[in-house]
Amino acid sequence: MARHANVAFFIPHLGCPNRCSFCSQQSITGAEAAPSPAEVKEGLRAAFARELDPAATEIAFFGGSFTCIPREQMEAYLAEALPYVRAGRCAGIRISTRPDGVRDETLALLARYGVTSIELGAQSLDDRVLALNNRGHDAAAVCEAARRIRAFSGAPFSLGLQIMTGLYGEDAESRARTKAGVLAIKPDTLRIYPTVVLAGTELARKLEAGEYCPPGLTETIRFLSPMLAEYETAGIRIIRVGLHASPEVERAMIGGAYHPAMRELCEAERFRQKLEALLAGIPPGDVSAAVHPRAVSKLAGQKKSNLCWAAKRGYSLHIVQDAQLGPDELRLI
């Protein structure tokens, strides 16, 4: 299977009606201003000059609230991308937007221009957390936008959700409420972004004033790992965990949970938790554990962290490959 590729254009703050507590899109994307349609045209020309697998390639507009920008500008962007869709050079166009920016007439326009995937920036499905972080919409708006996208008869849009963990005011109960909401909506794809506090944001001010203490990397990985398993079991495809690694984020971050390999850490933690349960009641010594060949690195952990965890508890762990096991199975032998 060819690796998925986005020919992506970032439009920081464009279309956003307010500034959320966590938002510093310049730090996240490294872009200070939205590209012009001419710059999009040139970017597409350069990207498609390479050999790209059409079935695994999408043109993407991320960063702002795409359906909230002036219609003339939105159509100008889409008009540059549409020829590549019509020519079969890519699978379609992916956009991200706010839940309160989805209307039937907008969906009809997107369909005409070859948009195939719509991601909703939900962030949370707890009304209190949404209000505290100045999102400007409630959980009902997320559900309604998802319903509209799914019910639209003019095109079979793929529905994506983007959520965050560790926002101001979040606790275990609100995380559970968001998880239940995501499972009820059951999007086709999901991106999960643990909160990274960036300089110059409202969250940074609250952190520096002692009003907010976001969960760090270790805590985040421990509650996120079983959450990922539940989403995957429900058939939701997780396409991103954590912000993309970038010098801009690393320079601007002052707190929260960030790691360039966040998903790998979560998957390793999932296997560590399974291993811990299997070892309960087994005396220290040599232990052999079987996993699918593709799960060897997950069981070993990044930088062999799970092997070290076992060794500190007196277990010498030997990993055996068994292609008959499922990708998430772990069995002591």
Steps between C-alpha positions, in 0.01 A plus 500: 500500500636844406556742782238774527620847406343842544590785269417742779444874520469670838271799542567622857200668669332561166126465554523464878243726673686500833827404662491178701696476823759263354542649154830617357481374145817676395688279746314188389529552124798732472288721272433866574246570225265304278631418152354678201318294234804556278726352769267202529519455123879503506511267802279250322708519184818429697343219705353316203821531303609208718375145456205470739261208536160651410309256720706595806524876444265777614516876466433648844411842639574506872554750776204737489125450466480441130124528454491825699727698268343729237340289230697664219828416668391146584399437140828647375694246705279211394513604134877450503464150648205374297693429174720249684189319628339494154821375341520212749827630641372469860224333697330826591516812716503502881400807700472579871245737647299594806184305582294821481633563148312208340183577308323313221574766238868493600510122466352530151776743402771274643361203309508693172868574550607144574523508879481146632601531869382746764664513842321675784708670767293383795780509764260388775146374533456644848316834494678629810845436354399655168378816673806529725727482197306757294403263219182691416288189442358217708502122470159504331654698212752220445228237490286709265790565262584129494135419430487747210817361344378143530152584371615706200389320186714690251830328589623219727721716722745332735440642849794575726516635855784679672504492879737617771586369845627698796312824430433751776222367725526141374490211746446125475122547482516748211747277315253214538219721371703593193593137439136392523404776257765398249393137521136604447586711192742232378693711248693334221825658620625657821789725595591533867710791618613500864520864606833674453510839670656751263640841591265790440177304543234533767604160635855632539368791705299264720798269542730783599237634743469160667140458384564200277721195520474288184573126513857420403626237261500202739148565631366564150642178359348298783143622447527532121623145431181315602295772332671429167420132539129575551483721193677244283277219628200711398637518144616863515824556307741713699709698253698720740598508867684812615620809321738459210859543609630844412762747621224763536304289750812402693607865531156625604385225738504575872296206631270210423566172322720496193713234338583450132404132531190532718308217336792258529527581871128436546516167317800393707311597817201294387721191472668580833159508669411165340832354608452624855160329519638171364795502742280547806562203728790364293829490694800692361727315259522422130177573315421454130225706339364448149375780275438554131823592315371853442445547874853411615610862529179589684562233762866589534408867535679807375868468591404159650303671776270200561795260518657730758170522690485120519867471598454738792236261631722197462371368168730415210260545212554309175285605204384228258341579165177321411330601175185311603427756773297815442685835480400592857525157658755411767543149637738353753654168389 
